[in-house]
């Protein structure tokens, strides 16, 4: 999946075997964390590659823009999407508590120049679903789908769901970082250590199972990206972010 950062700013985009994510950047920039700027940020996952580096300190919400279009959706799989349905049914048999929901798809992220001071982060977004995520990015055929996407469309991500996710790095006032252990009942990375995170939800802006691109204004989408990561912190930490506890 692709992740957006917390603390009201974004500093980097990367890609891993499970999908694409937005990282917070060098540890020395984390609030309350006094680590050297030279600390590596990719060493925890050798499969991560940097897609985009924002300026030091990240970008505020006012410098992030979202562009929604059907052109940014996943391409239908060669031969149809029956393979996705098969993966989903198999998952449901093993984990019947899973449920599908619409997600934003990150097609691309680019820094663009504007008349205002500093660059603007342009996120080109489509729509996808959690079912499609498990049936493409997390499927055993993911490597083949990347190869086929490059061959058919000149884009190795063309057939992948690539849902946009959110993640937060939390630093305590006494210079510790907060991590969580994932439930063993989740579909992705069960039982592993993680940061608070999840997904911004199209349904938060447009209730229903099938939101349309035209019903998702870019400014409201950006607001959902930033507010959703704070909500994830509240949900997974069990307290309000502003409480300071």
C-alpha positions as CSV (number, residue, x, y, z in Angstrom):
1,X,0.0,0.0,0.0
2,X,1.0,3.6,-0.2
3,X,1.3,5.6,3.0
4,X,1.0,9.2,4.0
5,X,2.8,10.7,7.0
6,X,1.4,12.3,10.2
7,X,2.4,15.5,12.0
8,X,0.9,17.5,9.1
9,X,3.7,17.1,6.7
10,X,5.1,14.7,4.1
11,X,8.7,14.1,3.4
12,X,9.2,11.0,1.2
13,X,7.6,8.4,-0.9
14,X,8.9,4.8,-1.2
15,X,8.0,1.4,-2.5
16,X,8.2,-2.0,-0.8
17,X,7.2,-5.5,-1.7
18,X,3.7,-5.0,-0.2
19,X,3.1,-1.8,-2.2
20,X,4.0,1.9,-2.0
21,X,4.3,4.2,1.0
22,X,5.2,7.7,2.1
23,X,7.9,7.9,4.8
24,X,8.3,10.6,7.4
25,X,12.0,11.2,6.5
26,X,15.3,11.3,8.5
27,X,14.9,10.5,12.2
28,X,16.5,13.8,13.1
29,X,13.4,15.6,11.9
30,X,11.0,13.7,14.1
31,X,9.6,15.8,16.9
32,X,11.3,14.9,20.3
33,X,13.7,12.5,18.7
34,X,17.3,13.6,19.0
35,X,19.0,11.2,16.5
36,X,21.8,12.1,14.0
37,X,20.6,13.3,10.6
38,X,22.9,10.7,9.0
39,X,20.7,7.8,10.4
40,X,19.6,5.6,7.4
41,X,15.9,5.4,6.8
42,X,15.7,2.5,4.3
43,X,17.8,-0.1,6.2
44,X,14.7,-1.8,7.8
45,X,13.5,-3.0,4.4
46,X,16.1,-3.7,1.7
47,X,13.3,-3.9,-0.9
48,X,12.3,-0.2,-0.3
49,X,13.2,2.3,-3.0
50,X,12.7,6.1,-2.7
51,X,10.1,7.5,-5.2
52,X,10.0,11.1,-4.1
53,X,11.9,13.3,-1.5
54,X,10.1,16.3,-0.2
55,X,12.0,19.3,1.3
56,X,13.4,18.9,4.9
57,X,10.6,19.5,7.4
58,X,7.9,18.1,5.1
59,X,5.0,19.9,3.5
60,X,1.9,21.3,5.2
61,X,-1.6,20.5,4.0
62,X,-1.7,23.8,2.1
63,X,1.1,22.5,-0.1
64,X,-0.5,19.2,-1.0
65,X,-3.0,18.8,-3.9
66,X,-5.0,15.8,-4.9
67,X,-6.2,15.1,-8.5
68,X,-8.9,12.4,-8.8
69,X,-9.5,10.8,-12.2
70,X,-10.6,7.4,-13.7
71,X,-7.4,7.6,-15.7
72,X,-5.5,6.9,-12.5
73,X,-7.3,3.7,-11.7
74,X,-5.8,0.2,-12.0
75,X,-5.9,-1.4,-15.4
76,X,-8.1,-4.5,-15.7
77,X,-6.0,-7.7,-15.6
78,X,-5.2,-9.5,-18.8
79,X,-8.0,-12.0,-19.3
80,X,-10.3,-10.3,-16.7
81,X,-10.3,-10.0,-12.9
82,X,-11.4,-13.5,-12.1
83,X,-8.1,-14.1,-10.4
84,X,-8.7,-11.3,-8.0
85,X,-12.1,-12.8,-7.1
86,X,-10.5,-16.2,-6.5
87,X,-7.9,-14.7,-4.2
88,X,-10.6,-12.8,-2.2
89,X,-12.8,-15.9,-1.8
90,X,-9.7,-17.9,-0.6
91,X,-8.9,-15.1,1.9
92,X,-12.5,-15.0,3.2
93,X,-12.5,-18.8,3.8
94,X,-9.4,-18.4,6.0
95,X,-10.3,-15.1,7.5
96,X,-14.1,-14.6,7.3
97,X,-13.9,-11.3,9.3
98,X,-12.3,-9.5,6.4
99,X,-14.4,-7.0,4.5
100,X,-14.0,-5.1,1.3
101,X,-14.1,-1.3,1.0
102,X,-13.2,1.5,-1.5
103,X,-9.7,2.9,-1.2
104,X,-7.8,5.7,-2.9
105,X,-5.2,4.5,-5.5
106,X,-2.0,6.4,-5.7
107,X,-1.1,6.6,-9.4
108,X,1.8,9.1,-8.9
109,X,3.2,11.8,-6.7
110,X,5.1,14.8,-8.1
111,X,6.6,18.0,-6.7
112,X,5.5,20.9,-8.9
113,X,6.5,24.6,-8.8
114,X,3.9,27.2,-7.9
115,X,3.7,31.0,-7.5
116,X,3.6,30.4,-3.7
117,X,6.8,29.9,-1.7
118,X,8.0,26.3,-1.7
119,X,6.9,23.4,-4.0
120,X,3.5,21.7,-4.1
121,X,3.0,18.0,-3.8
122,X,0.6,16.8,-6.5
123,X,-1.0,13.4,-5.8
124,X,-2.7,11.8,-8.8
125,X,-5.3,9.5,-7.3
126,X,-7.7,6.9,-8.7
127,X,-10.1,4.5,-6.9
128,X,-9.5,0.9,-6.0
129,X,-10.6,-1.5,-3.2
130,X,-9.2,-3.6,-0.4
131,X,-10.2,-6.7,-2.3
132,X,-8.2,-5.6,-5.4
133,X,-5.2,-4.9,-3.1
134,X,-5.2,-8.5,-1.7
135,X,-5.7,-9.8,-5.2
136,X,-2.9,-7.9,-6.9
137,X,-0.2,-6.4,-4.6
138,X,-0.4,-9.3,-2.1
139,X,-1.1,-12.1,-4.6
140,X,1.4,-14.7,-5.5
141,X,1.2,-13.3,-9.1
142,X,2.3,-9.8,-8.0
143,X,5.8,-10.1,-9.6
144,X,4.3,-11.3,-12.9
145,X,1.7,-8.5,-12.8
146,X,4.5,-5.9,-12.5
147,X,6.4,-7.5,-15.4
148,X,3.2,-7.6,-17.5
149,X,2.3,-4.0,-16.7
150,X,5.7,-2.9,-17.8
151,X,5.3,-4.8,-21.1
152,X,1.7,-3.9,-21.8
153,X,1.6,-0.3,-20.6
154,X,5.1,0.8,-19.8
155,X,4.1,1.0,-16.2
156,X,4.9,-1.9,-13.8
157,X,2.2,-0.7,-11.4
158,X,-0.5,-0.6,-14.1
159,X,-2.3,-3.8,-12.9
160,X,-1.7,-3.3,-9.1
161,X,-4.3,-1.8,-6.8
162,X,-1.7,0.4,-4.9
163,X,-4.1,1.7,-2.3
164,X,-3.0,4.8,-0.5
165,X,-2.5,4.3,3.3
166,X,-1.5,6.4,6.2
167,X,1.2,5.9,8.8
168,X,2.5,7.9,11.7
169,X,5.8,8.1,13.6
170,X,5.0,9.0,17.2
171,X,7.8,10.4,19.4
172,X,7.4,10.8,23.2
173,X,8.6,13.8,25.2
174,X,11.3,11.6,26.7
175,X,12.7,10.6,23.2
176,X,11.1,7.2,22.6
177,X,9.3,6.1,19.5
178,X,5.9,4.4,19.7
179,X,5.4,1.1,17.9
180,X,2.5,-1.4,17.9
181,X,2.3,-5.2,17.3
182,X,-0.2,-6.1,14.6
183,X,-3.0,-8.5,15.3
184,X,-2.5,-12.0,14.1
185,X,-6.0,-11.8,12.5
186,X,-5.1,-9.1,9.9
187,X,-4.5,-10.0,6.2
188,X,-1.2,-8.2,5.9
189,X,1.9,-8.8,8.0
190,X,0.1,-10.4,11.0
191,X,1.9,-10.3,14.3
192,X,4.7,-8.0,13.1
193,X,5.8,-4.6,14.7
194,X,4.4,-1.6,12.9
195,X,3.6,2.1,13.4
196,X,0.0,3.4,13.9
197,X,-1.7,3.5,10.5
198,X,-4.4,2.5,8.1
199,X,-6.2,4.0,5.1
200,X,-7.8,7.3,4.3
201,X,-11.4,6.4,3.3
202,X,-13.3,7.6,0.2
203,X,-16.5,6.7,2.1
204,X,-15.7,9.3,4.7
205,X,-16.4,11.9,1.9
206,X,-19.0,10.0,-0.1
207,X,-20.9,7.3,1.8
208,X,-21.8,4.2,-0.2
209,X,-20.0,1.1,-1.6
210,X,-19.1,2.7,-5.0
211,X,-18.0,6.4,-4.7
212,X,-17.4,8.2,-8.0
213,X,-14.3,10.3,-8.8
214,X,-16.5,13.3,-9.5
215,X,-17.9,13.2,-6.0
216,X,-14.5,13.5,-4.4
217,X,-13.2,17.1,-4.5
218,X,-9.4,17.3,-4.3
219,X,-9.4,19.7,-1.3
220,X,-11.6,17.4,0.7
221,X,-9.5,14.4,-0.2
222,X,-6.4,16.2,1.1
223,X,-8.2,17.0,4.3
224,X,-9.1,13.3,4.7
225,X,-5.5,12.2,4.1
226,X,-4.3,14.4,7.0
227,X,-7.2,13.8,9.3
228,X,-7.3,10.1,8.8
229,X,-3.7,9.5,10.1
230,X,-4.7,11.4,13.3
231,X,-7.8,9.3,13.6
232,X,-5.7,6.1,13.2
233,X,-3.4,7.3,16.0
234,X,-6.5,7.8,18.2
235,X,-8.0,4.5,17.3
236,X,-4.8,2.4,17.8
237,X,-3.3,4.3,20.7
238,X,-6.6,4.5,22.5
239,X,-6.3,8.2,23.4
240,X,-6.8,11.5,21.7
241,X,-3.7,12.9,20.0
242,X,-4.2,16.3,21.6
243,X,-4.4,14.8,25.1
244,X,-0.6,14.6,25.4
245,X,-1.0,11.2,27.3
